[in-house]
């Protein structure tokens, strides 16, 4: 942003980083295949599942996919920052969603 009146320039570093992250996400999703096994880190635990960081892209493990038996809450099985081996069930390149 340039303000000629006050001779001031404002630069957004965040905008540049966000553009790089989006590019990185597209590259990672482009390399995914169904059935592929990746290592991820648990980033967030919700009542409906677990979000896992797969190296720049987050994937959701739904609560029904966490265990063969019925569980009430995902925190019964996983903890924050826990490393997991995950299998890619499905992914949507347009919405950048990974299951």
C-alpha positions as CSV (number, residue, x, y, z in Angstrom):
1,X,0.0,0.0,0.0
2,X,1.4,3.4,-1.0
3,X,0.4,6.7,0.5
4,X,1.9,9.5,-1.6
5,X,0.5,12.2,0.6
6,X,2.5,11.1,3.7
7,X,5.2,9.4,1.7
8,X,4.5,6.1,3.4
9,X,4.7,2.5,2.2
10,X,3.1,-0.5,3.9
11,X,4.1,-4.0,2.9
12,X,2.4,-7.1,4.0
13,X,4.7,-10.0,4.7
14,X,1.6,-12.2,5.6
15,X,0.2,-11.9,2.1
16,X,3.5,-13.2,0.7
17,X,3.7,-16.1,3.1
18,X,0.0,-17.1,2.5
19,X,0.7,-17.2,-1.3
20,X,3.6,-19.5,-0.7
21,X,1.6,-21.8,1.6
22,X,-1.2,-22.1,-1.0
23,X,1.3,-23.0,-3.6
24,X,2.9,-25.6,-1.3
25,X,-0.6,-27.1,-0.5
26,X,-1.4,-27.5,-4.2
27,X,2.0,-29.2,-4.7
28,X,1.5,-31.6,-1.8
29,X,-2.1,-32.5,-2.8
30,X,-0.9,-33.1,-6.4
31,X,1.5,-35.8,-5.2
32,X,-1.1,-37.7,-3.1
33,X,-2.5,-41.0,-4.0
34,X,-5.4,-43.0,-2.4
35,X,-4.0,-45.6,-0.1
36,X,-0.7,-43.8,0.5
37,X,0.7,-44.0,4.0
38,X,2.1,-40.8,5.5
39,X,3.4,-39.7,8.9
40,X,1.5,-36.8,10.5
41,X,1.3,-34.9,13.7
42,X,-2.0,-34.4,15.6
43,X,-2.7,-30.6,15.6
44,X,-6.3,-30.4,16.9
45,X,-8.8,-32.7,18.5
46,X,-12.5,-32.0,18.1
47,X,-15.6,-34.0,19.1
48,X,-16.0,-35.3,15.5
49,X,-12.4,-36.2,14.7
50,X,-8.7,-35.3,14.6
51,X,-6.9,-32.8,12.4
52,X,-3.4,-34.1,11.4
53,X,-0.6,-32.0,9.9
54,X,0.8,-33.9,6.9
55,X,3.7,-31.5,6.2
56,X,2.0,-28.3,5.3
57,X,-1.5,-29.6,4.7
58,X,-4.0,-30.6,7.3
59,X,-6.1,-33.8,7.0
60,X,-9.2,-34.9,9.0
61,X,-9.4,-38.3,10.6
62,X,-13.1,-38.7,11.3
63,X,-14.0,-40.3,14.7
64,X,-15.4,-43.4,13.0
65,X,-12.1,-43.9,11.3
66,X,-10.0,-43.7,14.5
67,X,-10.9,-47.1,16.0
68,X,-12.6,-50.4,15.2
69,X,-14.5,-50.1,18.4
70,X,-16.9,-47.3,19.4
71,X,-15.3,-44.3,21.2
72,X,-17.0,-41.3,22.8
73,X,-14.3,-38.7,22.1
74,X,-11.0,-38.8,20.0
75,X,-8.9,-37.8,23.0
76,X,-9.5,-41.3,24.4
77,X,-7.1,-42.6,21.6
78,X,-4.8,-39.7,20.6
79,X,-3.0,-36.7,22.1
80,X,-1.9,-33.4,20.8
81,X,1.5,-33.4,19.0
82,X,1.4,-37.2,18.7
83,X,2.9,-38.7,15.6
84,X,0.7,-41.0,13.6
85,X,0.9,-43.1,10.5
86,X,-2.1,-42.3,8.4
87,X,-3.6,-43.7,5.2
88,X,-5.1,-41.4,2.6
89,X,-8.7,-42.5,2.0
90,X,-9.7,-39.6,-0.3
91,X,-8.8,-36.1,-1.2
92,X,-10.3,-33.2,-3.0
93,X,-7.9,-31.1,-5.0
94,X,-10.4,-28.2,-5.6
95,X,-11.2,-27.8,-1.9
96,X,-7.8,-28.9,-0.6
97,X,-9.4,-31.4,1.8
98,X,-7.8,-34.7,2.8
99,X,-9.5,-37.6,4.5
